[in-house]
Amino acid sequence: MRKRINKLPATLTNLLLALVLSHVATLPARAQEPSPGQIEEWNKLTPEQKEILRKRNQAFKALTPEQQREVQDNLEHFRSMNREERRLVLENYSAFQRLSPRERNLLHKNFQRWNQLPPERRAQMRENYQRFLQMTPDQRGRFLENYRRWKAMSPDQRALQRQRGINAPPRKQRPPVRRAPPKKRPDPR
């Protein structure tokens, strides 16, 4: 994927709006007359589909010129994607549509938090996530258990752990391993 795809969270709303507006590629480039192909596509639509597109076109016209340009840029970017990239974006769009308003609001807040992070922190978080994906199911289970314990700690307890130089949740105390005494070897004499 091109580099700009990393900007997706910052412009998710505009991209989603662009996708909706491009239902049958009827979004004009810059207030131009529809092409014969667009008219033909329009005539194939049901009255309900036409009404949906009229409402979406009104929503688009209500945007500021800067927002309209951003929507159009995102739409052009979407059209330049390969088939697999488009499939992923459309899957994410479908998943977004199934979210409750509360979940959408939470997602929006998380995107805002993500965009406020410094690039180095985002890179570290991506790296950590990739490491998590490479863990075995057993390792993931232990990691998540440690994470739950870490979250259950008070801020003072976490600070104490950090002062001790431990940046991760403490592990469960395991009993010491008893080693068998070394075997005596016969004397080679």
Secondary structure as a PSIPRED ss2 file (coil, helix, strand):
# PSIPRED VFORMAT (PSIPRED V4.0)

   1 M C   1.000  0.000  0.000
   2 R C   1.000  0.000  0.000
   3 K H   0.000  1.000  0.000
   4 R H   0.000  1.000  0.000
   5 I H   0.000  1.000  0.000
   6 N H   0.000  1.000  0.000
   7 K H   0.000  1.000  0.000
   8 L H   0.000  1.000  0.000
   9 P H   0.000  1.000  0.000
  10 A H   0.000  1.000  0.000
  11 T H   0.000  1.000  0.000
  12 L H   0.000  1.000  0.000
  13 T H   0.000  1.000  0.000
  14 N H   0.000  1.000  0.000
  15 L H   0.000  1.000  0.000
  16 L H   0.000  1.000  0.000
  17 L H   0.000  1.000  0.000
  18 A H   0.000  1.000  0.000
  19 L H   0.000  1.000  0.000
  20 V H   0.000  1.000  0.000
  21 L H   0.000  1.000  0.000
  22 S C   1.000  0.000  0.000
  23 H C   1.000  0.000  0.000
  24 V C   1.000  0.000  0.000
  25 A C   1.000  0.000  0.000
  26 T C   1.000  0.000  0.000
  27 L C   1.000  0.000  0.000
  28 P C   1.000  0.000  0.000
  29 A C   1.000  0.000  0.000
  30 R C   1.000  0.000  0.000
  31 A C   1.000  0.000  0.000
  32 Q C   1.000  0.000  0.000
  33 E C   1.000  0.000  0.000
  34 P C   1.000  0.000  0.000
  35 S C   1.000  0.000  0.000
  36 P H   0.000  1.000  0.000
  37 G H   0.000  1.000  0.000
  38 Q H   0.000  1.000  0.000
  39 I H   0.000  1.000  0.000
  40 E H   0.000  1.000  0.000
  41 E H   0.000  1.000  0.000
  42 W H   0.000  1.000  0.000
  43 N H   0.000  1.000  0.000
  44 K H   0.000  1.000  0.000
  45 L C   1.000  0.000  0.000
  46 T C   1.000  0.000  0.000
  47 P H   0.000  1.000  0.000
  48 E H   0.000  1.000  0.000
  49 Q H   0.000  1.000  0.000
  50 K H   0.000  1.000  0.000
  51 E H   0.000  1.000  0.000
  52 I H   0.000  1.000  0.000
  53 L H   0.000  1.000  0.000
  54 R H   0.000  1.000  0.000
  55 K H   0.000  1.000  0.000
  56 R H   0.000  1.000  0.000
  57 N H   0.000  1.000  0.000
  58 Q H   0.000  1.000  0.000
  59 A H   0.000  1.000  0.000
  60 F H   0.000  1.000  0.000
  61 K H   0.000  1.000  0.000
  62 A C   1.000  0.000  0.000
  63 L C   1.000  0.000  0.000
  64 T C   1.000  0.000  0.000
  65 P H   0.000  1.000  0.000
  66 E H   0.000  1.000  0.000
  67 Q H   0.000  1.000  0.000
  68 Q H   0.000  1.000  0.000
  69 R H   0.000  1.000  0.000
  70 E H   0.000  1.000  0.000
  71 V H   0.000  1.000  0.000
  72 Q H   0.000  1.000  0.000
  73 D H   0.000  1.000  0.000
  74 N H   0.000  1.000  0.000
  75 L H   0.000  1.000  0.000
  76 E H   0.000  1.000  0.000
  77 H H   0.000  1.000  0.000
  78 F H   0.000  1.000  0.000
  79 R H   0.000  1.000  0.000
  80 S H   0.000  1.000  0.000
  81 M C   1.000  0.000  0.000
  82 N C   1.000  0.000  0.000
  83 R H   0.000  1.000  0.000
  84 E H   0.000  1.000  0.000
  85 E H   0.000  1.000  0.000
  86 R H   0.000  1.000  0.000
  87 R H   0.000  1.000  0.000
  88 L H   0.000  1.000  0.000
  89 V H   0.000  1.000  0.000
  90 L H   0.000  1.000  0.000
  91 E H   0.000  1.000  0.000
  92 N H   0.000  1.000  0.000
  93 Y H   0.000  1.000  0.000
  94 S H   0.000  1.000  0.000
  95 A H   0.000  1.000  0.000
  96 F H   0.000  1.000  0.000
  97 Q H   0.000  1.000  0.000
  98 R H   0.000  1.000  0.000
  99 L C   1.000  0.000  0.000
 100 S C   1.000  0.000  0.000
 101 P H   0.000  1.000  0.000
 102 R H   0.000  1.000  0.000
 103 E H   0.000  1.000  0.000
 104 R H   0.000  1.000  0.000
 105 N H   0.000  1.000  0.000
 106 L H   0.000  1.000  0.000
 107 L H   0.000  1.000  0.000
 108 H H   0.000  1.000  0.000
 109 K H   0.000  1.000  0.000
 110 N H   0.000  1.000  0.000
 111 F H   0.000  1.000  0.000
 112 Q H   0.000  1.000  0.000
 113 R H   0.000  1.000  0.000
 114 W H   0.000  1.000  0.000
 115 N H   0.000  1.000  0.000
 116 Q H   0.000  1.000  0.000
 117 L C   1.000  0.000  0.000
 118 P C   1.000  0.000  0.000
 119 P H   0.000  1.000  0.000
 120 E H   0.000  1.000  0.000
 121 R H   0.000  1.000  0.000
 122 R H   0.000  1.000  0.000
 123 A H   0.000  1.000  0.000
 124 Q H   0.000  1.000  0.000
 125 M H   0.000  1.000  0.000
 126 R H   0.000  1.000  0.000
 127 E H   0.000  1.000  0.000
 128 N H   0.000  1.000  0.000
 129 Y H   0.000  1.000  0.000
 130 Q H   0.000  1.000  0.000
 131 R H   0.000  1.000  0.000
 132 F H   0.000  1.000  0.000
 133 L H   0.000  1.000  0.000
 134 Q C   1.000  0.000  0.000
 135 M C   1.000  0.000  0.000
 136 T C   1.000  0.000  0.000
 137 P H   0.000  1.000  0.000
 138 D H   0.000  1.000  0.000
 139 Q H   0.000  1.000  0.000
 140 R H   0.000  1.000  0.000
 141 G H   0.000  1.000  0.000
 142 R H   0.000  1.000  0.000
 143 F H   0.000  1.000  0.000
 144 L H   0.000  1.000  0.000
 145 E H   0.000  1.000  0.000
 146 N H   0.000  1.000  0.000
 147 Y H   0.000  1.000  0.000
 148 R H   0.000  1.000  0.000
 149 R H   0.000  1.000  0.000
 150 W H   0.000  1.000  0.000
 151 K H   0.000  1.000  0.000
 152 A H   0.000  1.000  0.000
 153 M C   1.000  0.000  0.000
 154 S C   1.000  0.000  0.000
 155 P H   0.000  1.000  0.000
 156 D H   0.000  1.000  0.000
 157 Q H   0.000  1.000  0.000
 158 R H   0.000  1.000  0.000
 159 A H   0.000  1.000  0.000
 160 L H   0.000  1.000  0.000
 161 Q H   0.000  1.000  0.000
 162 R H   0.000  1.000  0.000
 163 Q H   0.000  1.000  0.000
 164 R C   1.000  0.000  0.000
 165 G C   1.000  0.000  0.000
 166 I C   1.000  0.000  0.000
 167 N C   1.000  0.000  0.000
 168 A C   1.000  0.000  0.000
 169 P C   1.000  0.000  0.000
 170 P C   1.000  0.000  0.000
 171 R C   1.000  0.000  0.000
 172 K C   1.000  0.000  0.000
 173 Q C   1.000  0.000  0.000
 174 R C   1.000  0.000  0.000
 175 P C   1.000  0.000  0.000
 176 P C   1.000  0.000  0.000
 177 V C   1.000  0.000  0.000
 178 R C   1.000  0.000  0.000
 179 R C   1.000  0.000  0.000
 180 A C   1.000  0.000  0.000
 181 P C   1.000  0.000  0.000
 182 P C   1.000  0.000  0.000
 183 K C   1.000  0.000  0.000
 184 K C   1.000  0.000  0.000
 185 R C   1.000  0.000  0.000
 186 P C   1.000  0.000  0.000
 187 D C   1.000  0.000  0.000
 188 P C   1.000  0.000  0.000
 189 R C   1.000  0.000  0.000
